[in-house]
Amino acid sequence: MIASEGLPVQTAARVLEVSELGFYAWRKRPPSARSIRHAWLTDMIRQVYTASRGTYGAPRVHAELTMGCGIKVGHNAVEMLMRRGGLQGLPGSRRPSRRVVPEYTAADLVDRRFARNKPDQLWVTDITEHRTREGKVYCAVVLDVFSRRVVGLAIDSSPTSNLVTSALGIAIENRRPDGTVIHSD
């Protein structure tokens, strides 16, 4: 760079503390495999960026290169090459965020008081995930707070609403409660 600006090579070599022969050898050396790949990747990044009309940032360009084009490249390399090429996507989402207000929220009938003096006043439920050799198994449990006994139990390979309704159905069948509050997180 100093020699290309018209300064003598001898002066530049002396200031940078390198040999003149090293400078001439560097100038004649062919480009490295990395620099060739970076030039090719920069061209591919420009194509993806142009196709997105300048909206894609590094994460989306990386996804398009890896999943869309099948190119193996790291996200940091894409980010670096985009920065070097002066390419920058649009910031964030342009869609206005809307807060969804639920129409009905169940009242907290338990009020963090989990002690009861009679059976079948309060049941608590939860789903747990267990890893097995065959895969994951999900277990929905219904406990009576007074006796701390399992009153309903269901096991399934997926955590669906059927799992929960089966556990509650078994609990209702076993106990036939009247006015029981069911609490779940």
N, C-alpha and C positions, 0 to 999 in steps of 0.2 A: 504494500500500500504506500509506503514511504517512497519506494523507488518509482512507482507509477505516477507520483506527484512531481517528479522531476528532480528529486534529491539524488545525489550520487550514492551508488550502492555501497561504496566504502564507508561513507559517513553514516548511513543507516545501519550498516552492520556493526560499526563501532558503537553507536548509541544503544543499539539493542543487544549488544554483547553476543553476537552470533558471527559465524565465519561467512565470508563472501561465497566460498564454495558451497556451503550449506544452503545459502539463498538460491544460487543457480540450480542446484540439485532439486530443491523444492519446486522451482518454477518449471522444470522439465518433467517432474514426476507426474504420472497419469492420476486421474481422480480415484479416490479409494472406493471400495464397494459400498461403504456406508454413505458417502456423499452422492453416489449414483442412485442408491435406493431412496435417499431423502429427496433428491430431485424428482424421481418418479412418483414418490408418495405425495409430494407437494402438488404435482400435476393432477393426481387422482383426487386430492383434497379440493383443489380448485374446481374440478368438474362437479363434485358432489355439492360444494358450496354454491356454485352457479346454478345448478339444477334446483336448489332450494330457494333461489332468488335472494340469496344473502341472508336467509333467516336462521340457518342451522349454526349452532355453536359446536364446540369440540365434542361434547358427549353424543350429539346426534350424528355428526360427521363420522365419529368413531364407530357408532352402531351401523351406519350405512356401509362403511368400508368393510367391517368384519362380517356382518350378517347379510348385507345386500350383495357385496362384491366378492366375499370370501377371502379377503386379504387379511393376513395375520399381522396386526400392528397393535401396539400398546396405546392406551388412551393418553398417556403423557407425551408420547411421540407426536400424536395428532395435535395435541394442544401446543407443543413447542413449534411444530411446523406451521400451524395456523398463525401463531404469534409472529414468527419470522416472516411469513408471507403477508402480514397485515390484514388477515381475515378475522372478522369478529362477528358472531351471530347476534341476533336480537336478545336483549336481556329478558329473562323470565317469561312468564305466560302473559299474553296480551288479553286473555279473556278476563272479564271482570269476575271477581270471586263473589259468589252468593252464599250467604250463610243459610243453611237449611234448618229451619226451626221445626222441631217435631210437633205434630198436631196434639199428641197426647203423651204425657210422661206419667208412668205409674207413681203413685205417692209412696213415700218411704214409710211403710207401716211398722217397721222394726225399730227404726230410730237408733240403730247401733246397740240395742239392748237384746242380747241373745239368751238371757236366762229366762226360763219358763218353769212354772210350778206344776204343770199337768202335761201329760202326753198329748200329742197331736194338736198343739196350739201353734207351733212354728216348725216348719221344715226348711232346711237349707239344701241347696243343690249346687253341684259343680261338675265339670267335665275334666277328666285328666287324660293325658296322653302317655301311653306306655310303649316303649320300643321292644319288639320281639324279633326273633330270627326271621319270621315271615313278613315283618313290616310293622307299621304302627297299629296300635289298637287303642280305641277311645272308650272310656268308661264313664258313664253318667251315673251319679250316686245321689240319692235323696236320703238325708239324715233327719231324724227327729231330734230336736234340740234338747228336749227334756231327758230322754233316755240315752242319747248319743248312739242310737242304733240305726243301722241301715234299714230303711223301710221300702226302698225301691232301688233297683240296680239294672242297668242295661249296658251291653258291650257290643261295639260295632267297629267296622274297619274305617268308617268315616264319621266326622263330627257333624252330623246333620240334625235337623229338627226331629226326625223320626227317632233318633237315639234318645233325645230328651223326653219326647212324649211317651216313649215306651217305658222309661224309668218312672215317670210320673204315673202312668197307667197302672204299673205294677204296685206302686205305693198306695194308690187309691184303692185298688182291688184288695190289698192285704189289710188295710186299716179302716177303710170306709169312714174317712174323717168328716167332721161337720164344723165349718168355720175355721179351717186351718189356713194360716198365712204361709205362703211359699216364697222364700227369699232366695235370690240368685244374684251373682255379680253380673 
